[in-house]
Each structure stands twice: as C-alpha cells, then as structure tokens.
C-alpha cells in the first residue's frame, strides 16, 4: 500500500516570499491533516479536512497560510508571505473517517523541511 | 497549548535495557496514542489505548493508561539501537472528527 506522499522534501526561501506544499494521502482516506513541527517540539495541527470540507483550522495563521483540498484527495498548503518563524517541517497525514474506523490512527508523510532566510 | 506532556525530555540507555516514558494530559480523552519519529521512517503510529483500557501490549511495547491520574506510560523492553528516536504521545479528546493533540516528545538514545 502506497503511503502519504509529499513534495517537495526541502525548500529554502527568503522571508516575504511565497511557498506551496503538496500532499497526496493514502487512497480511500477521507481525513487529511497538515501539521507544523518546529525543531524540538511535537507536531501542531494547522488544518484538518474531512473529504472536501475543513473541520478544524483554529491554529492556522489565516493571514498568511491557506490550504485547499480539491475533490477530496490531494491537498496544497500555501504560505504567503513567509516569515522567519515559519521555518519548520510541514507534515501531512491522513486517516480513515474516525467514526467509520472506530479510531483515528494517522499515517504521516515524510514532511517538507522549510527554511526561511 | 500542548495537551500531553512527556517525561523525561531525554533518555539515554544501553542496548538490552528497558526504557520507560511517561505522558500526562489535562482533560478527559477518548483514546491516547504513541508515535515514534526518526529520520529514517518519519512519524509512525505505534500503539493506541482507549480510555476504557488500562494496559496494552504490542511486541516489545507495553502501554498503560491511568485515567484517574490522567497519565500514560510507554515501556520498551530489551531496547535496541534501532529504537533510538523521538517518542510522542497524542491525545484524542473524542471530537467527532478525531483531532489529535501531540506532546513535546521524549528523545530516546539507545547505545550499542
């Protein structure tokens, strides 16, 4: 079974530039998550989709971050403009619908390491 | 804010020894999960324990949950160098959409 795919794996940009990350979840997984993981910390949920819809974006800095999940499959996360403090690893994860599966084990992609100079 | 807090922040042991990591949380949960993260395989789900369970085993892993103390522990027996990684607990508060909140993690180093 193919895992969660993410690209690019690494990205270096200067502050105030824009950047986009792409995620392709495991086939059949209705729920998709984007996390931000700053060095030395645990992953922090930025946004959660269930099929096409957003179910939680309470920790997404909406003035600069945006995300979409067209057709309930692939997703993109964008930062515009980037700040120095956005340097982190951006993780995408997917899972079956929690109600359907009875639990919500999440499967993570390899992440994109973003460095903002 | 972080729901789960792991203790210790770092743990260094010799191969063959047991490693115990603890997680404390603040509010009632539906389930608690442990994940491992290393540079080779990224973040990987290890084990899930539901709020009505007290202990669970998976291979060399043993997880306990004490809902009265709002704490969980992960025991890795007969550790190997390959167990070197960061370990995170993640709590599910029981929302309909299964949101997880991760702790800060414990860095485990197993010396050969």
Interface residues (C-beta under 8 A of the other chain):
Chain A: X31 X35 X40 X41 X42 X43 X44 X45 X48 X50 X55 X56 X91 X93 X95 X98 X99 X103 X104 X105 X106 X107 X108 X109 X110 X111
Chain B: X2 X4 X31 X33 X42 X43 X44 X45 X48 X50 X88 X90 X92 X96 X97 X98 X99 X100 X101 X102 X103 X104 X105
